[in-house]
Amino acid sequence: MSVEPEKWGVIYNPKAGTRKVQKRWKEIKEYMDSKGVSYDYVQSEGFGSVERLAGILANNGYRTIVVVGGDGALNDAINGIMSSNAEAKREIAIGIIPNGIGNDFAKYWEMTSEYKDAVDCIINNRRRKIDVGFCNYYDGEKHITRYFLNAINIGLGARIVKISDQTKRFWGVKFLSYLMALISIIFERKLYRMHLKINGEHIRGRIMTVCIGSAWGYGQAPSAVPYNGWLDVSVIYRPELLQLVSGLWMLIQGRILNHKVVMPYRTQKVKVLRAQNASVDLDGRILDRHFPLDIGIMHEAITLIIPN
């Protein structure tokens, strides 16, 4: 299939949001039409569909793939592209039109939630090659690789994501589900027996959460830069109650690395040998636990369209 080089392939999931979100898609489409954008769009059909559609678009020659969604949809799209048979994947440009509340990666690049600004940004076509993180593991039958742009969380951070995903139907609003999950478990300060290997150092002990970030990972890896070829790792041990409160404040301020219970590292690979009963998520997508995990970084492996 031959596609015009300037034509966008747009992925949107109409089943992922409320009527308000679906109305927003109609407005986005009308605005792209008013700007004379050349595009084809596809609608996802449920879980895993965005990944499959992104792979199809990449294989069919689209050089600009636009994701209308949050961090989870973006993660699906990256996995679809990286797992595709497309040539010159580094030259495939990812455009983001933030939708929903989980837009941490877009916020890193100072992309606003205003869809007109997002569309104009993609039209202006300022590009930057960025890193792609990867996680290798064996599921008992085959070796699997999953990719991420923002961060991997092991322990508390992933558990919050998992609970909010399970309860969002009950609360009806994803943000409220996330907030209630955060409140319900954060003061537990639950610990997990982990064994990590970072820069040749074996780290063993009872750890509350680990964040391995290519970007800032919801503030847990505030010094991470998604184009320097490195991963930033925050290992967070159990805080006392007052330390937990101060840690939340430091997290909001972007100073979490200065907290007494946080050990920061910078590396290009992490091996997670064990994380007993700990959940794992990549960019908000829960990963089936299959340890050990080999986590690394591919320097400038794909292109992102960023604001001027």
N, C-alpha and C positions, 0 to 999 in steps of 0.2 A: 504494500500500500504506500503510495506516494502522498506526502502531506506537505503543504506549503510551509516553508521554514518559519514564517511569522505566525502561523495559526496556533492558537492555544488549544490544549486539551484540558477541559475543566471537569473536575469531579465534585459532585455534590450529593449529599445523602439526605433525601427528603424525609426519611423515617427517623432521623436521629434527633429531631427537635420538636418543639411545640409549633402551634400555628404561627406564632410570632416569628420563629426562626424560618419557617417556610415562606412567610410573607416577605421576609428579608431576602430570600433567594430570588423571588420574583423581582424585587427592586434592584438587586445586583444585576440580574439578567437584562433588565430594561436599561440600566445605566451603561453596561457594556455595549448594548446595541446603539445607544445614543452616541457613544464614542467611536463607533465604526470598528469595533474590535472583531477580528476574524477568529472564530472559535467553534469548536464542537464541544458539547457537554454530555456527560453521562451521569446517570443517577445510580447510586449504589443501592443494593437490595438487601442489606443487612450486614451482620458481622462478617468480616473477612472480604467483603465485596470491594472496598476501596483498594485494598492491596492487589486484588486480581485485576481491577480496572486500570490501576496505575501501570501494572506490568503490560497490559494489552496496549495502552497508549504508547508506552516506551517502545515496545516491539514494532508498533505500526508507524514509527518515525516521528512522533511529536517531540519537538525540541523544547517546548515550554509546557509544563504540566502545572496547572493551577489547582490548589486544594482549597475548597471552601469548608472550613472546619477548624477544630482545635488541635491540640497536641496529639491526641490519639489518632485522628484522621491523617495528620501529617506523618506520624510514625508508620501507619499502614501504607501510605503512598511511597515513603522511602524504601520500605521493605519490598514493595512491588517493583520499584524501579531497579533496586540493587540486585534483585533476584531474576530480573528479566534477561533476555538474550540480546538486548539493545547494544549496539556498538557505541563507543565514546560516551559512556554514561556520565563522565565528568562534565560533558558539555550540555547535558540535559538541565535546563533551568527550572527550578521550583519557585512558583509564585504562591503566596499565601493571602487568602482573604479570610481574616479571623472570624470565626463564628462560634458562639457559645462562650463559656467562661474559662476553659482550659487553654490558654494561649500564651503559656510561659515563654516558649521559644520566640514567638512573634514579638513579645514585649521586650525581649533581650535586644532585638534590632530596632526598638522604638517604633514598631508598627502600631498604629492606632486601630481601634475597633471600628472606625468609620469606613464603611465599605467603599465609598467613593475615593477616599485617599488610597485604599489598598489597590483598587483597580488602576488608578492613575500611576501608582508606584510601578505596577507591572508594565503599563504602557511605556513609562519612561525607561524601563529595561536596564537599570543599573545593576550590574552583576558582580558577585563575589564568590569565589570558590571557597567552600567550607569543608570541614572534616566530617566524617561519618564514623561513629563508633560501631563496634560489632561485638556480639556475644556468641561464642561457640559452645556447644554442649552436645552430649550424646543422650538420646531419649530412650535408649535400650534397644532400638532398632536401626537408627541411622543418625549420622552427624547432622546437626542443624545449626544454621547461622541466622541470628536476628540482628537487625540494625537499629541504631538510635541516633538522634541528633542532639537531644537535650541531656538526658541523664538516665542512669539505672539506679533504682533504690532497692535496698535489701533491708528488711526489717520493718520498723515502724512506718516509714514513708509509704512503702508498698502496701502495708496492712490498711492504712487509711484509704488508699485508692480502692483496695479490694472491698472494704466494707461499704464505701460510698457507692460503688457499682452495684452492690447487692441490695442496697436500700433505696436507690433513687426512685424506684417505682412506688415505694411506700410514701416517700416525702414529696414526690412529684417534681421537685426542682433539683437539678444536679448540684448547684451551689449549696443548697440547704442540706442535701445528703452528705456532701463533703464536710460541711461545718459540723454537723451532728456526729459524724464519724470521728472527726478530729477531737471534739470535746469528749466523746465517750471513751477514747482509748489513750489520749496523750498523757493523762495523769497516772496511768497505770505504770508507765516507765518500764514496760516489759523488756526483758533482756533475752538475747538469743546467743547460743554458743556458736561462735564463728571461728573459722580458720582461713585467713587470707594470706596471700603472698604478694607483696608490693615492693618493687625495687630490690628484690632478693631478700627482703625481711619477712619473716614469718610472724604474723599477728594472730595471736590466739586469745580468746577470752570471751567474757559475757558482754555483748555489745548491743546497744539499743537500735541503732540504724547506721547504714552505710550509704553514702551517695557517691556515685562515680559519674562525674559530669564532663561532657564536652562543652556544654554551655552551663548556665548558672544553676540549673537543677532546682528551681523554686527557691533560690536563695541559699541552698546548702553548699554550693560550690561557687561562691561569688567572684572568685578570681579566674574562673575558667574562661578561656577564649576559644571559640569554635573554629579557629583557622590557624592555630599555632602547632598542631600536630601532637598535642599533649592532652592527657586526661587529668582532671583535678579530683582528688578523693578526699572525702570527709568521713572519718570514723568517729562516731559519737557514742561515748560510753554513758553509763547511767548517771544522770544528774540528780542532785538533791532537789526537793520541791522548789526552794527559792531559786536554785540554779536553773531549773526548768523555766520558771517565769522570766528570769533575766535572759535566758537563751532564746526564748520566743521573741523578746524585744530586740535582741541583737540580730536575730534572723531577719526581722522586718527591716532593720537598719543596714543590712548587708555586712555585718561584722561578726557573723557566727564563728569564723575561724579564730577569733580572739577568745572564745569561751574556753574555760578550763577543762571541760570534758571532751573537747573536740581535738582530734589529731589530724592535721592536713598533710596530704602528700601530693606530689606531681609526678606522673609516670606515663608510660606508653602502653603498659599492660598490667592487668590485675588478674590473679587467679583466685577464685573463690573455691576453696577445697571443701568447706562445710559451712552451712548456716542453718542449724537445726530448727526446723519448723518455721523458718522465716519465709514470708512472701517476697517475691521479686517482681518489680515492674520496670518496663522500658518505656519511657515517655508516656506513662499512664496506662500502658497495656500490661496486664498481668501475665507473667511467664510461668508456665508449668515448671516446678522446681526439679531440675535435673543436674545435680552437682557431680563433678566440679564444673564451674563456668570459667571459660577463658575469655577475658574481655580485653579489647584493644582498640586502636584508632587508625583509621585510614586518612592520611593527610590530603586535604583538598580533593575529596573523592566525588563531589557533586557541586553544582552551582546553585546559588540562591539569588533571587531578585530582591534587592534591599532598597530602602528609601534613600533619596538623595541627601 
